[in-house]
Amino acid sequence: MPTSARRWVLASRPDGKPVRDNFRLEEVDLPDPGENEILIRTEYHSVDPGMRSRLSGDSYAAALPLGATIDSAMVGVVEKSNNEKFAPGNLVTGGFGWVSHAISNGRGVQKLDPSLFHGALRPTAAIGVLGIPGLTSYFGLLDLGEPKEGQTVLISSAAGPVGATAGQIAKMKGCRVVGIAGSERKCDYVRGLGFDDAFDYHEDSLADAIKAHCPDGVDIYFDNVGAEMLDAALLNMKEHGRIVVSGQVAEYNATNPIGIRHVTRFITHRLRMEGLVVFDYFKQFPQAQAEMARWIHEGKLQYTEDISEGLEGSADAFIGLFEGENLGRRLVKVS
């Protein structure tokens, strides 16, 4: 008996900030699972700002074709199984996108370990703090940033899932952590996570604001925004400072990206700037996830989820990311 499913596809390529007409919600019939296949019902899927670049062209991965399902991570339940590795009722995660149901041969599907996901660690954390956002924070800060006790770490988009996690890890390493966020409410939120200070980026001069909140300079700038904010941070970096480029949300919708201007600082202050694609660390994911899970169960690492109801709202939830609506990891509750 076919399963009636719904999915969001790319209807047209965005010109600047995405709009609702760039997306289309379709109904499809999925066949019964074949040999070694499983049917998964989605409970939650993520909406990810990093996906924006693939809607227009090639990025860290190939451009999403027109008519293709919008990519994202999901948490779901196995409803039918012809695969000996999975049983009906198993809670799983995979990368099937903005869909209500998916058919899979099991490749890339992970069962969630009940011994790990309990108490403070909800199953949705598998596509948040223990998924790509959290792992980006972990490897970006620890491997590229190399924090040392007493150093100053500045984090943009600090109330987002990547920034908030990176800031808390930096605090565990004995750093002074300053966050940049988009409202006083978000600044209060990151202070509540243990950040030493935070300020609203709408201040008149970003460079002056950073100097006021980081008077001794910045050792590590964890960049999720790019554009003018990156340039302002460059003017406040200490000698031998490290800039970790995690995201460029201010540039994703720009027709003519701003880029950076204060390049001379790389020479005078011996700065190092490096970006990352977290999948390069794939073999180290289990070790990092286990450590972060332990921190969560010990109360050392907190995470926040911003959940909207209903698959029909997925496109609006994604567009809202570029309006600064979300506080924490943005998810859609499908079922």
C-alpha positions in Angstrom: 0.0 0.0 0.0 1.7 3.3 -1.0 2.3 5.9 1.6 1.1 9.4 1.0 3.9 11.8 1.7 4.7 15.5 1.5 7.9 17.2 0.6 9.2 20.8 0.0 11.2 21.3 -3.3 13.1 24.2 -4.8 10.7 25.9 -7.2 13.0 28.7 -8.3 16.4 30.1 -7.4 16.4 33.0 -4.9 17.5 36.5 -5.9 18.7 37.9 -2.7 16.8 36.9 0.4 14.6 33.8 -0.2 10.9 34.3 -0.5 8.0 31.8 -0.2 7.6 31.5 -4.0 11.1 29.9 -4.2 9.7 26.8 -2.6 6.9 24.4 -3.4 5.1 21.8 -1.2 4.3 18.7 -3.1 2.4 15.5 -2.4 3.9 12.2 -3.5 3.1 8.5 -3.1 6.0 6.4 -1.8 6.0 2.7 -2.5 6.2 0.0 0.1 9.8 -0.6 1.2 11.7 -3.0 -1.1 14.4 -5.4 -0.2 16.7 -4.1 2.6 14.7 -0.9 2.7 12.9 1.0 5.5 10.1 3.5 5.7 10.8 6.5 8.0 8.2 8.9 9.3 9.8 12.3 10.1 9.2 13.7 13.5 11.4 16.8 13.3 13.5 18.4 10.5 16.0 21.2 10.8 16.2 24.5 8.8 19.8 25.6 8.2 21.1 29.0 7.1 24.1 27.3 5.5 21.7 25.7 3.0 21.1 29.2 1.5 24.2 29.2 -0.8 23.2 25.9 -2.4 19.8 27.3 -3.5 21.7 29.7 -5.8 24.7 27.8 -7.0 27.6 25.5 -6.0 28.9 25.9 -2.5 30.4 23.4 0.0 28.3 20.9 -2.0 26.8 21.1 -5.5 23.9 23.4 -6.1 20.5 22.0 -5.3 18.7 21.2 -8.6 15.4 22.8 -9.3 12.6 20.5 -8.3 14.8 18.7 -5.8 13.8 18.2 -2.1 15.3 20.8 0.2 18.1 19.2 2.2 18.2 19.1 5.9 18.7 16.7 8.8 15.8 14.9 10.4 14.8 12.7 13.3 12.2 10.1 12.7 10.7 6.7 13.5 11.0 3.6 11.4 7.5 2.6 10.4 8.2 -0.4 8.2 11.4 -2.4 7.7 12.8 -5.0 5.4 16.3 -4.3 6.7 17.7 -6.5 9.5 19.6 -3.5 11.1 16.3 -1.6 11.8 13.1 -2.5 13.5 9.7 -0.7 13.5 9.8 1.8 16.3 13.5 2.6 16.1 14.3 6.3 16.5 16.7 7.3 13.8 18.4 10.3 12.2 19.3 11.0 8.6 19.6 13.6 5.9 16.3 13.3 4.0 15.3 16.9 4.0 12.0 18.7 4.4 9.8 15.6 4.1 7.0 13.8 6.0 8.3 10.3 5.1 11.3 8.8 3.4 12.4 5.5 1.9 16.0 4.4 2.6 18.2 1.4 2.2 19.7 2.3 5.6 22.8 4.0 4.2 23.5 7.2 6.2 20.8 6.4 8.7 21.8 6.2 12.4 19.8 4.7 15.2 19.7 6.9 18.3 21.2 5.2 21.4 18.6 5.3 24.2 21.4 5.2 26.8 22.7 8.5 25.4 19.4 10.3 24.6 17.6 10.7 27.9 17.0 13.3 30.5 18.5 16.7 29.4 19.6 15.2 26.1 16.5 15.1 23.9 16.4 13.1 20.6 16.3 16.4 18.7 19.8 17.1 19.9 21.0 14.6 17.4 20.4 17.2 14.7 21.4 20.2 16.8 24.0 20.3 19.5 25.2 16.8 18.7 24.6 17.3 15.0 26.2 19.6 12.4 25.8 22.9 14.3 27.3 21.6 17.6 30.1 19.7 15.8 31.0 22.8 13.8 31.4 24.6 17.1 33.4 21.8 18.7 35.9 21.3 15.8 36.0 25.0 14.7 36.9 26.3 18.2 39.1 23.5 19.5 40.9 22.5 16.3 41.2 25.8 14.4 40.8 28.3 17.3 43.1 26.4 19.8 41.8 28.3 22.9 44.1 28.8 25.8 43.1 29.7 29.4 42.8 33.4 29.9 42.4 34.3 26.2 39.6 36.4 24.9 37.1 34.8 22.5 34.7 36.9 20.5 31.7 35.1 18.9 29.2 36.6 16.3 25.7 35.3 16.1 26.2 34.2 19.6 22.6 33.3 20.3 22.5 30.8 17.4 23.2 27.1 17.9 26.8 27.3 16.6 27.8 30.5 18.5 26.1 29.5 21.8 27.8 26.1 21.8 31.2 27.5 20.8 31.0 30.1 23.6 30.2 27.5 26.3 33.1 25.3 25.1 35.4 28.3 25.3 34.3 29.0 28.9 35.1 25.4 29.7 38.6 26.0 28.4 39.1 29.0 30.8 38.6 31.8 28.2 36.9 35.1 28.6 34.0 35.0 26.1 32.1 37.9 24.5 29.1 37.4 22.3 27.6 39.6 19.6 23.9 39.2 19.1 20.9 41.0 17.5 18.9 42.1 20.4 19.1 42.7 24.2 17.0 39.6 24.7 19.5 37.5 22.9 22.4 39.2 24.8 20.7 38.3 28.0 20.3 34.7 26.8 24.0 34.3 26.0 25.0 35.9 29.3 22.7 33.3 31.0 24.8 30.6 29.2 27.9 31.8 31.0 29.3 34.3 28.5 31.2 37.1 30.3 29.7 39.8 28.2 27.5 40.5 25.2 26.4 43.4 23.1 23.9 44.2 20.3 25.5 44.5 16.9 23.1 47.4 16.0 25.5 49.7 17.9 26.7 52.7 15.7 30.3 51.5 15.3 31.0 47.8 15.5 34.7 48.3 15.7 34.3 50.7 18.7 31.8 48.3 20.4 34.2 45.4 20.1 37.0 47.5 21.5 34.8 48.6 24.5 33.8 45.0 25.3 37.3 43.5 24.5 39.6 46.3 25.7 42.7 44.0 25.7 41.9 42.8 22.2 40.6 39.5 20.7 42.6 36.3 20.6 40.0 34.2 18.8 37.2 35.5 16.6 34.6 32.8 15.9 32.8 34.2 12.8 29.3 33.2 11.8 28.4 36.4 10.0 31.1 37.9 7.8 30.8 41.3 6.1 31.3 44.4 8.2 31.3 42.4 11.4 34.4 40.4 10.3 36.1 43.7 9.3 35.4 45.2 12.6 36.8 42.2 14.4 40.0 42.3 12.3 40.7 45.8 13.7 40.6 44.4 17.2 42.6 41.2 16.9 45.7 40.7 19.0 48.9 39.6 17.5 48.9 36.0 16.4 45.1 36.0 16.7 43.0 33.3 15.0 39.8 33.8 13.0 37.6 30.8 12.6 35.2 31.2 9.7 32.2 29.0 10.5 29.5 30.9 8.5 28.8 34.0 6.5 25.1 34.7 7.1 25.4 38.4 6.2 26.8 37.4 2.8 24.5 34.5 1.8 21.8 36.8 0.3 24.2 39.5 -1.0 24.4 40.0 -4.8 27.8 41.6 -4.4 29.5 40.2 -1.2 31.3 42.7 0.9 34.3 40.6 1.7 37.1 42.0 3.9 39.1 45.2 3.5 41.6 45.3 6.4 43.9 42.7 5.0 47.0 44.5 6.1 46.2 43.4 9.7 47.1 39.8 8.7 50.7 41.1 8.2 51.1 43.5 11.0 49.4 41.3 13.6 50.4 37.9 12.1 46.8 36.8 12.0 45.5 33.4 10.8 42.1 32.9 9.3 40.7 29.5 8.4 37.3 28.1 7.4 35.9 24.7 8.0 33.5 22.2 6.5 32.7 20.0 9.5 32.3 16.8 7.4 36.1 16.8 7.1 36.1 15.6 10.7 33.6 12.8 10.0 35.7 10.1 11.5 36.0 12.0 14.8 32.2 12.7 15.1 31.5 9.8 17.6 34.3 10.9 20.0 33.1 14.6 19.9 29.4 13.6 20.3 30.2 11.4 23.3 32.2 14.2 25.0 29.4 16.8 24.4 26.7 14.4 25.6 28.7 14.0 28.8 28.9 17.8 29.2 25.1 18.1 28.7 24.3 15.3 31.3 26.8 17.0 33.7 25.0 20.4 33.2 28.1 22.0 31.7 26.6 22.5 28.2 23.1 23.9 27.5 21.2 24.1 24.3 18.0 25.7 23.2 15.6 24.7 20.4 13.3 27.0 18.5 10.5 24.7 17.3 7.7 25.5 14.9 4.7 23.2 14.3 3.8 21.7 10.9 5.6 20.8 7.7 3.6 23.4 5.9 5.5 26.1 7.7 9.0 24.9 6.8 9.7 27.5 4.1 8.6 30.4 6.4 10.8 28.9 9.2 13.8 29.0 6.9 13.1 32.5 5.6 12.8 33.7 9.2 16.4 32.7 9.9 17.5 35.7 7.8 15.3 38.0 9.8 17.0 37.0 13.0 13.9 35.4 14.4 15.3 32.3 16.0 16.8 31.8 19.4 18.8 28.6 19.3 18.5 25.7 16.9 15.5 26.1 14.6 13.5 22.9 14.0 10.1 22.0 12.4 7.9 19.5 14.2 6.5 17.5 11.4 4.5 14.8 13.3 
